[in-house]
Amino acid sequence: MSQILILLRKSILSFWRAKAAVCITFLVPVVLIYLFGHVFGLYRKDSGPAGIPIAVVNLSPEPAAQKLIDALKAEKAFAVITTRDIGKGATRPLTEADVRAGLHDNSYRYALILPMDMLPVDDLGVRMKFLFNPRNEIESQMVNGLLQKTVFSNVPQLLGMSLQRYSRSFLGKERFEHFNRVIADTVADTFGGDREEIFQRNIAGDFGIADLIHAKADPVPPVPASLRRLYQPEQMQANREEPSAVNNHSAAPSTSAPLLNHESKNENQKSGDLFSRIVKIDTEQVAGKELKNPMAARLVGGYAIMFLLFAVSGSAATLFEEKNSGVFQRLLSSPVRPAHILWARFLFGVILGLAQITALFCAGWVFFGLDIFHHVGGLLAVSLSAAAACSAFGILIAAIAPSAAAANGIATFVVISMSAVGGAWFPVTFMPDYIQRVSKLTLVYWSVEGFADVLWAGMSLLEVLPKVGILTGIAAGVMLVAIWRFNRGKLFD
């Protein structure tokens, strides 16, 4: 027993002296939990996405159109864009051509167009157009749901305006105003209130339905002093409690129940069809329509860059093994300088990265039907620049780490963090605003976006060059820092 305790003590001491192992065991998980808390918004009172860019083109002269835009701006999930910068601090309203170009360039992925005939004169209903570039299916479904909720919450007032406009064209101006005047007088005589105010609200299509929808639930809503209630709460409650002949009759078994249920379903279907005709939102997908498996176009690129980072980081960590085995001493005794070793290792990482990316995208072609052969030029450019950035990252890890174990620990921590924040696992738009800003500082973000531009949007080599340039700049900057750190270190001593 004493021998077991002695060996246990030695194991604990040796583990405690290995700082890299201690960090991987305790510090890295704690930091990652803290980081993922920020990623998933656990420190915020309000969960869910925030700041998803959506462009809105308002071509309608109706005041209700601006109210709809204001409602979209009030939705925390959206960052509404209505103008375009034309230089020198000047802006102009967006046009449909602007939003189509912005969707193609991935400046935003969703756009709502309120057309000139949003409330048609010769028909009853509301007309809108929704353009989208759904690079991520989860994000698209969430945006679609939030947009419909915001639009339909403003539909009652829009429908009121459409009804009044259609009535004006059918009745004529004089009969239309007389009809609304009679309605206003009847409401004022029955419930009280200002006749002219009621008349103007009716003309504007505001029948008070929107106020009822947005009002807080209350069993007995407060009554303005200017109105008289026809049914008092006590009377309404008594009416609800009073048994009716219809209810007593319906309590008995009836063979017509299945028929009634069938008729009820038909009525619900008819009402749904009627509502879809009244509120018509034309949707158009501007990119990715021809893809066999849209989700794979983003997921394969995200996981490819994550595993590439792990591969080149592990390869760079072998520099410590080569030093311990005496390989560096033999190489440096020949006409070889430390810079030659670093650049050779960097080129090896690039070649390894290209080989791994090729294998993963070929697997995506076999398993998911990714179209990689029609985008060889753009895909090769993004893959080469991403492999260079990852290889430089691996060299930097080896430059700042004191040992191979520490290099592996640092690489694990940084790769997982960058993959989570950079959008390799889930959409960046699901994260808080400050995490979204941080994500653009990672090479994972630009790699994933570059792969999506090629495989999803089908961009040409020329169109994807800006992201290739950013990745190349990251590779150059990281490599310069790594060389500077190696010159100050003791790896080649």
Secondary structure as a PSIPRED ss2 file (coil, helix, strand):
# PSIPRED VFORMAT (PSIPRED V4.0)

   1 M C   1.000  0.000  0.000
   2 S H   0.000  1.000  0.000
   3 Q H   0.000  1.000  0.000
   4 I H   0.000  1.000  0.000
   5 L H   0.000  1.000  0.000
   6 I H   0.000  1.000  0.000
   7 L H   0.000  1.000  0.000
   8 L H   0.000  1.000  0.000
   9 R H   0.000  1.000  0.000
  10 K H   0.000  1.000  0.000
  11 S H   0.000  1.000  0.000
  12 I H   0.000  1.000  0.000
  13 L H   0.000  1.000  0.000
  14 S H   0.000  1.000  0.000
  15 F H   0.000  1.000  0.000
  16 W H   0.000  1.000  0.000
  17 R H   0.000  1.000  0.000
  18 A C   1.000  0.000  0.000
  19 K H   0.000  1.000  0.000
  20 A H   0.000  1.000  0.000
  21 A H   0.000  1.000  0.000
  22 V H   0.000  1.000  0.000
  23 C H   0.000  1.000  0.000
  24 I H   0.000  1.000  0.000
  25 T H   0.000  1.000  0.000
  26 F H   0.000  1.000  0.000
  27 L H   0.000  1.000  0.000
  28 V H   0.000  1.000  0.000
  29 P H   0.000  1.000  0.000
  30 V H   0.000  1.000  0.000
  31 V H   0.000  1.000  0.000
  32 L H   0.000  1.000  0.000
  33 I H   0.000  1.000  0.000
  34 Y H   0.000  1.000  0.000
  35 L H   0.000  1.000  0.000
  36 F H   0.000  1.000  0.000
  37 G H   0.000  1.000  0.000
  38 H H   0.000  1.000  0.000
  39 V H   0.000  1.000  0.000
  40 F C   1.000  0.000  0.000
  41 G C   1.000  0.000  0.000
  42 L C   1.000  0.000  0.000
  43 Y C   1.000  0.000  0.000
  44 R C   1.000  0.000  0.000
  45 K C   1.000  0.000  0.000
  46 D C   1.000  0.000  0.000
  47 S C   1.000  0.000  0.000
  48 G C   1.000  0.000  0.000
  49 P C   1.000  0.000  0.000
  50 A C   1.000  0.000  0.000
  51 G C   1.000  0.000  0.000
  52 I E   0.000  0.000  1.000
  53 P E   0.000  0.000  1.000
  54 I E   0.000  0.000  1.000
  55 A E   0.000  0.000  1.000
  56 V E   0.000  0.000  1.000
  57 V E   0.000  0.000  1.000
  58 N E   0.000  0.000  1.000
  59 L C   1.000  0.000  0.000
  60 S C   1.000  0.000  0.000
  61 P C   1.000  0.000  0.000
  62 E C   1.000  0.000  0.000
  63 P H   0.000  1.000  0.000
  64 A H   0.000  1.000  0.000
  65 A H   0.000  1.000  0.000
  66 Q H   0.000  1.000  0.000
  67 K H   0.000  1.000  0.000
  68 L H   0.000  1.000  0.000
  69 I H   0.000  1.000  0.000
  70 D H   0.000  1.000  0.000
  71 A H   0.000  1.000  0.000
  72 L H   0.000  1.000  0.000
  73 K H   0.000  1.000  0.000
  74 A H   0.000  1.000  0.000
  75 E C   1.000  0.000  0.000
  76 K C   1.000  0.000  0.000
  77 A C   1.000  0.000  0.000
  78 F E   0.000  0.000  1.000
  79 A E   0.000  0.000  1.000
  80 V E   0.000  0.000  1.000
  81 I E   0.000  0.000  1.000
  82 T C   1.000  0.000  0.000
  83 T E   0.000  0.000  1.000
  84 R E   0.000  0.000  1.000
  85 D E   0.000  0.000  1.000
  86 I E   0.000  0.000  1.000
  87 G E   0.000  0.000  1.000
  88 K C   1.000  0.000  0.000
  89 G C   1.000  0.000  0.000
  90 A E   0.000  0.000  1.000
  91 T E   0.000  0.000  1.000
  92 R E   0.000  0.000  1.000
  93 P E   0.000  0.000  1.000
  94 L C   1.000  0.000  0.000
  95 T C   1.000  0.000  0.000
  96 E H   0.000  1.000  0.000
  97 A H   0.000  1.000  0.000
  98 D H   0.000  1.000  0.000
  99 V H   0.000  1.000  0.000
 100 R H   0.000  1.000  0.000
 101 A H   0.000  1.000  0.000
 102 G H   0.000  1.000  0.000
 103 L H   0.000  1.000  0.000
 104 H H   0.000  1.000  0.000
 105 D C   1.000  0.000  0.000
 106 N C   1.000  0.000  0.000
 107 S C   1.000  0.000  0.000
 108 Y C   1.000  0.000  0.000
 109 R C   1.000  0.000  0.000
 110 Y E   0.000  0.000  1.000
 111 A E   0.000  0.000  1.000
 112 L E   0.000  0.000  1.000
 113 I E   0.000  0.000  1.000
 114 L E   0.000  0.000  1.000
 115 P C   1.000  0.000  0.000
 116 M C   1.000  0.000  0.000
 117 D C   1.000  0.000  0.000
 118 M C   1.000  0.000  0.000
 119 L C   1.000  0.000  0.000
 120 P C   1.000  0.000  0.000
 121 V C   1.000  0.000  0.000
 122 D C   1.000  0.000  0.000
 123 D C   1.000  0.000  0.000
 124 L C   1.000  0.000  0.000
 125 G C   1.000  0.000  0.000
 126 V E   0.000  0.000  1.000
 127 R E   0.000  0.000  1.000
 128 M E   0.000  0.000  1.000
 129 K E   0.000  0.000  1.000
 130 F E   0.000  0.000  1.000
 131 L E   0.000  0.000  1.000
 132 F E   0.000  0.000  1.000
 133 N C   1.000  0.000  0.000
 134 P C   1.000  0.000  0.000
 135 R C   1.000  0.000  0.000
 136 N C   1.000  0.000  0.000
 137 E H   0.000  1.000  0.000
 138 I H   0.000  1.000  0.000
 139 E H   0.000  1.000  0.000
 140 S H   0.000  1.000  0.000
 141 Q H   0.000  1.000  0.000
 142 M H   0.000  1.000  0.000
 143 V H   0.000  1.000  0.000
 144 N H   0.000  1.000  0.000
 145 G H   0.000  1.000  0.000
 146 L H   0.000  1.000  0.000
 147 L H   0.000  1.000  0.000
 148 Q H   0.000  1.000  0.000
 149 K H   0.000  1.000  0.000
 150 T H   0.000  1.000  0.000
 151 V H   0.000  1.000  0.000
 152 F H   0.000  1.000  0.000
 153 S H   0.000  1.000  0.000
 154 N C   1.000  0.000  0.000
 155 V H   0.000  1.000  0.000
 156 P H   0.000  1.000  0.000
 157 Q H   0.000  1.000  0.000
 158 L H   0.000  1.000  0.000
 159 L H   0.000  1.000  0.000
 160 G H   0.000  1.000  0.000
 161 M H   0.000  1.000  0.000
 162 S H   0.000  1.000  0.000
 163 L H   0.000  1.000  0.000
 164 Q H   0.000  1.000  0.000
 165 R H   0.000  1.000  0.000
 166 Y H   0.000  1.000  0.000
 167 S H   0.000  1.000  0.000
 168 R H   0.000  1.000  0.000
 169 S H   0.000  1.000  0.000
 170 F H   0.000  1.000  0.000
 171 L H   0.000  1.000  0.000
 172 G C   1.000  0.000  0.000
 173 K H   0.000  1.000  0.000
 174 E H   0.000  1.000  0.000
 175 R H   0.000  1.000  0.000
 176 F H   0.000  1.000  0.000
 177 E H   0.000  1.000  0.000
 178 H H   0.000  1.000  0.000
 179 F H   0.000  1.000  0.000
 180 N H   0.000  1.000  0.000
 181 R H   0.000  1.000  0.000
 182 V H   0.000  1.000  0.000
 183 I H   0.000  1.000  0.000
 184 A H   0.000  1.000  0.000
 185 D H   0.000  1.000  0.000
 186 T H   0.000  1.000  0.000
 187 V H   0.000  1.000  0.000
 188 A H   0.000  1.000  0.000
 189 D H   0.000  1.000  0.000
 190 T H   0.000  1.000  0.000
 191 F H   0.000  1.000  0.000
 192 G C   1.000  0.000  0.000
 193 G C   1.000  0.000  0.000
 194 D C   1.000  0.000  0.000
 195 R H   0.000  1.000  0.000
 196 E H   0.000  1.000  0.000
 197 E H   0.000  1.000  0.000
 198 I H   0.000  1.000  0.000
 199 F H   0.000  1.000  0.000
 200 Q H   0.000  1.000  0.000
 201 R H   0.000  1.000  0.000
 202 N H   0.000  1.000  0.000
 203 I H   0.000  1.000  0.000
 204 A C   1.000  0.000  0.000
 205 G C   1.000  0.000  0.000
 206 D C   1.000  0.000  0.000
 207 F C   1.000  0.000  0.000
 208 G C   1.000  0.000  0.000
 209 I H   0.000  1.000  0.000
 210 A H   0.000  1.000  0.000
 211 D H   0.000  1.000  0.000
 212 L H   0.000  1.000  0.000
 213 I H   0.000  1.000  0.000
 214 H H   0.000  1.000  0.000
 215 A C   1.000  0.000  0.000
 216 K C   1.000  0.000  0.000
 217 A C   1.000  0.000  0.000
 218 D C   1.000  0.000  0.000
 219 P C   1.000  0.000  0.000
 220 V C   1.000  0.000  0.000
 221 P C   1.000  0.000  0.000
 222 P C   1.000  0.000  0.000
 223 V C   1.000  0.000  0.000
 224 P C   1.000  0.000  0.000
 225 A C   1.000  0.000  0.000
 226 S C   1.000  0.000  0.000
 227 L C   1.000  0.000  0.000
 228 R C   1.000  0.000  0.000
 229 R C   1.000  0.000  0.000
 230 L C   1.000  0.000  0.000
 231 Y C   1.000  0.000  0.000
 232 Q C   1.000  0.000  0.000
 233 P H   0.000  1.000  0.000
 234 E H   0.000  1.000  0.000
 235 Q H   0.000  1.000  0.000
 236 M H   0.000  1.000  0.000
 237 Q H   0.000  1.000  0.000
 238 A H   0.000  1.000  0.000
 239 N H   0.000  1.000  0.000
 240 R H   0.000  1.000  0.000
 241 E H   0.000  1.000  0.000
 242 E C   1.000  0.000  0.000
 243 P C   1.000  0.000  0.000
 244 S C   1.000  0.000  0.000
 245 A H   0.000  1.000  0.000
 246 V H   0.000  1.000  0.000
 247 N H   0.000  1.000  0.000
 248 N H   0.000  1.000  0.000
 249 H H   0.000  1.000  0.000
 250 S H   0.000  1.000  0.000
 251 A C   1.000  0.000  0.000
 252 A C   1.000  0.000  0.000
 253 P C   1.000  0.000  0.000
 254 S C   1.000  0.000  0.000
 255 T C   1.000  0.000  0.000
 256 S C   1.000  0.000  0.000
 257 A H   0.000  1.000  0.000
 258 P H   0.000  1.000  0.000
 259 L H   0.000  1.000  0.000
 260 L H   0.000  1.000  0.000
 261 N H   0.000  1.000  0.000
 262 H H   0.000  1.000  0.000
 263 E H   0.000  1.000  0.000
 264 S H   0.000  1.000  0.000
 265 K H   0.000  1.000  0.000
 266 N H   0.000  1.000  0.000
 267 E H   0.000  1.000  0.000
 268 N H   0.000  1.000  0.000
 269 Q H   0.000  1.000  0.000
 270 K H   0.000  1.000  0.000
 271 S H   0.000  1.000  0.000
 272 G H   0.000  1.000  0.000
 273 D H   0.000  1.000  0.000
 274 L H   0.000  1.000  0.000
 275 F H   0.000  1.000  0.000
 276 S H   0.000  1.000  0.000
 277 R H   0.000  1.000  0.000
 278 I H   0.000  1.000  0.000
 279 V E   0.000  0.000  1.000
 280 K E   0.000  0.000  1.000
 281 I E   0.000  0.000  1.000
 282 D E   0.000  0.000  1.000
 283 T E   0.000  0.000  1.000
 284 E E   0.000  0.000  1.000
 285 Q E   0.000  0.000  1.000
 286 V C   1.000  0.000  0.000
 287 A C   1.000  0.000  0.000
 288 G C   1.000  0.000  0.000
 289 K C   1.000  0.000  0.000
 290 E C   1.000  0.000  0.000
 291 L C   1.000  0.000  0.000
 292 K C   1.000  0.000  0.000
 293 N C   1.000  0.000  0.000
 294 P H   0.000  1.000  0.000
 295 M H   0.000  1.000  0.000
 296 A H   0.000  1.000  0.000
 297 A H   0.000  1.000  0.000
 298 R H   0.000  1.000  0.000
 299 L H   0.000  1.000  0.000
 300 V H   0.000  1.000  0.000
 301 G H   0.000  1.000  0.000
 302 G H   0.000  1.000  0.000
 303 Y H   0.000  1.000  0.000
 304 A H   0.000  1.000  0.000
 305 I H   0.000  1.000  0.000
 306 M H   0.000  1.000  0.000
 307 F H   0.000  1.000  0.000
 308 L H   0.000  1.000  0.000
 309 L H   0.000  1.000  0.000
 310 F H   0.000  1.000  0.000
 311 A H   0.000  1.000  0.000
 312 V H   0.000  1.000  0.000
 313 S H   0.000  1.000  0.000
 314 G H   0.000  1.000  0.000
 315 S H   0.000  1.000  0.000
 316 A H   0.000  1.000  0.000
 317 A H   0.000  1.000  0.000
 318 T H   0.000  1.000  0.000
 319 L H   0.000  1.000  0.000
 320 F H   0.000  1.000  0.000
 321 E H   0.000  1.000  0.000
 322 E H   0.000  1.000  0.000
 323 K H   0.000  1.000  0.000
 324 N H   0.000  1.000  0.000
 325 S C   1.000  0.000  0.000
 326 G C   1.000  0.000  0.000
 327 V H   0.000  1.000  0.000
 328 F H   0.000  1.000  0.000
 329 Q H   0.000  1.000  0.000
 330 R H   0.000  1.000  0.000
 331 L H   0.000  1.000  0.000
 332 L H   0.000  1.000  0.000
 333 S C   1.000  0.000  0.000
 334 S C   1.000  0.000  0.000
 335 P C   1.000  0.000  0.000
 336 V C   1.000  0.000  0.000
 337 R C   1.000  0.000  0.000
 338 P H   0.000  1.000  0.000
 339 A H   0.000  1.000  0.000
 340 H H   0.000  1.000  0.000
 341 I H   0.000  1.000  0.000
 342 L H   0.000  1.000  0.000
 343 W H   0.000  1.000  0.000
 344 A H   0.000  1.000  0.000
 345 R H   0.000  1.000  0.000
 346 F H   0.000  1.000  0.000
 347 L H   0.000  1.000  0.000
 348 F H   0.000  1.000  0.000
 349 G H   0.000  1.000  0.000
 350 V H   0.000  1.000  0.000
 351 I H   0.000  1.000  0.000
 352 L H   0.000  1.000  0.000
 353 G H   0.000  1.000  0.000
 354 L H   0.000  1.000  0.000
 355 A H   0.000  1.000  0.000
 356 Q H   0.000  1.000  0.000
 357 I H   0.000  1.000  0.000
 358 T H   0.000  1.000  0.000
 359 A H   0.000  1.000  0.000
 360 L H   0.000  1.000  0.000
 361 F H   0.000  1.000  0.000
 362 C H   0.000  1.000  0.000
 363 A H   0.000  1.000  0.000
 364 G H   0.000  1.000  0.000
 365 W H   0.000  1.000  0.000
 366 V H   0.000  1.000  0.000
 367 F H   0.000  1.000  0.000
 368 F H   0.000  1.000  0.000
 369 G C   1.000  0.000  0.000
 370 L C   1.000  0.000  0.000
 371 D C   1.000  0.000  0.000
 372 I C   1.000  0.000  0.000
 373 F H   0.000  1.000  0.000
 374 H H   0.000  1.000  0.000
 375 H H   0.000  1.000  0.000
 376 V H   0.000  1.000  0.000
 377 G H   0.000  1.000  0.000
 378 G H   0.000  1.000  0.000
 379 L H   0.000  1.000  0.000
 380 L H   0.000  1.000  0.000
 381 A H   0.000  1.000  0.000
 382 V H   0.000  1.000  0.000
 383 S H   0.000  1.000  0.000
 384 L H   0.000  1.000  0.000
 385 S H   0.000  1.000  0.000
 386 A H   0.000  1.000  0.000
 387 A H   0.000  1.000  0.000
 388 A H   0.000  1.000  0.000
 389 A H   0.000  1.000  0.000
 390 C H   0.000  1.000  0.000
 391 S H   0.000  1.000  0.000
 392 A H   0.000  1.000  0.000
 393 F H   0.000  1.000  0.000
 394 G H   0.000  1.000  0.000
 395 I H   0.000  1.000  0.000
 396 L H   0.000  1.000  0.000
 397 I H   0.000  1.000  0.000
 398 A H   0.000  1.000  0.000
 399 A H   0.000  1.000  0.000
 400 I H   0.000  1.000  0.000
 401 A C   1.000  0.000  0.000
 402 P C   1.000  0.000  0.000
 403 S C   1.000  0.000  0.000
 404 A H   0.000  1.000  0.000
 405 A H   0.000  1.000  0.000
 406 A H   0.000  1.000  0.000
 407 A H   0.000  1.000  0.000
 408 N H   0.000  1.000  0.000
 409 G H   0.000  1.000  0.000
 410 I H   0.000  1.000  0.000
 411 A H   0.000  1.000  0.000
 412 T H   0.000  1.000  0.000
 413 F H   0.000  1.000  0.000
 414 V H   0.000  1.000  0.000
 415 V H   0.000  1.000  0.000
 416 I H   0.000  1.000  0.000
 417 S H   0.000  1.000  0.000
 418 M H   0.000  1.000  0.000
 419 S H   0.000  1.000  0.000
 420 A H   0.000  1.000  0.000
 421 V H   0.000  1.000  0.000
 422 G H   0.000  1.000  0.000
 423 G C   1.000  0.000  0.000
 424 A C   1.000  0.000  0.000
 425 W C   1.000  0.000  0.000
 426 F C   1.000  0.000  0.000
 427 P C   1.000  0.000  0.000
 428 V H   0.000  1.000  0.000
 429 T H   0.000  1.000  0.000
 430 F H   0.000  1.000  0.000
 431 M C   1.000  0.000  0.000
 432 P C   1.000  0.000  0.000
 433 D H   0.000  1.000  0.000
 434 Y H   0.000  1.000  0.000
 435 I H   0.000  1.000  0.000
 436 Q H   0.000  1.000  0.000
 437 R H   0.000  1.000  0.000
 438 V H   0.000  1.000  0.000
 439 S H   0.000  1.000  0.000
 440 K C   1.000  0.000  0.000
 441 L C   1.000  0.000  0.000
 442 T C   1.000  0.000  0.000
 443 L H   0.000  1.000  0.000
 444 V H   0.000  1.000  0.000
 445 Y H   0.000  1.000  0.000
 446 W H   0.000  1.000  0.000
 447 S H   0.000  1.000  0.000
 448 V H   0.000  1.000  0.000
 449 E H   0.000  1.000  0.000
 450 G H   0.000  1.000  0.000
 451 F H   0.000  1.000  0.000
 452 A H   0.000  1.000  0.000
 453 D H   0.000  1.000  0.000
 454 V H   0.000  1.000  0.000
 455 L H   0.000  1.000  0.000
 456 W C   1.000  0.000  0.000
 457 A C   1.000  0.000  0.000
 458 G C   1.000  0.000  0.000
 459 M C   1.000  0.000  0.000
 460 S C   1.000  0.000  0.000
 461 L H   0.000  1.000  0.000
 462 L H   0.000  1.000  0.000
 463 E H   0.000  1.000  0.000
 464 V H   0.000  1.000  0.000
 465 L H   0.000  1.000  0.000
 466 P H   0.000  1.000  0.000
 467 K H   0.000  1.000  0.000
 468 V H   0.000  1.000  0.000
 469 G H   0.000  1.000  0.000
 470 I H   0.000  1.000  0.000
 471 L H   0.000  1.000  0.000
 472 T H   0.000  1.000  0.000
 473 G H   0.000  1.000  0.000
 474 I H   0.000  1.000  0.000
 475 A H   0.000  1.000  0.000
 476 A H   0.000  1.000  0.000
 477 G H   0.000  1.000  0.000
 478 V H   0.000  1.000  0.000
 479 M H   0.000  1.000  0.000
 480 L H   0.000  1.000  0.000
 481 V H   0.000  1.000  0.000
 482 A H   0.000  1.000  0.000
 483 I H   0.000  1.000  0.000
 484 W H   0.000  1.000  0.000
 485 R H   0.000  1.000  0.000
 486 F H   0.000  1.000  0.000
 487 N H   0.000  1.000  0.000
 488 R H   0.000  1.000  0.000
 489 G C   1.000  0.000  0.000
 490 K C   1.000  0.000  0.000
 491 L C   1.000  0.000  0.000
 492 F C   1.000  0.000  0.000
 493 D C   1.000  0.000  0.000
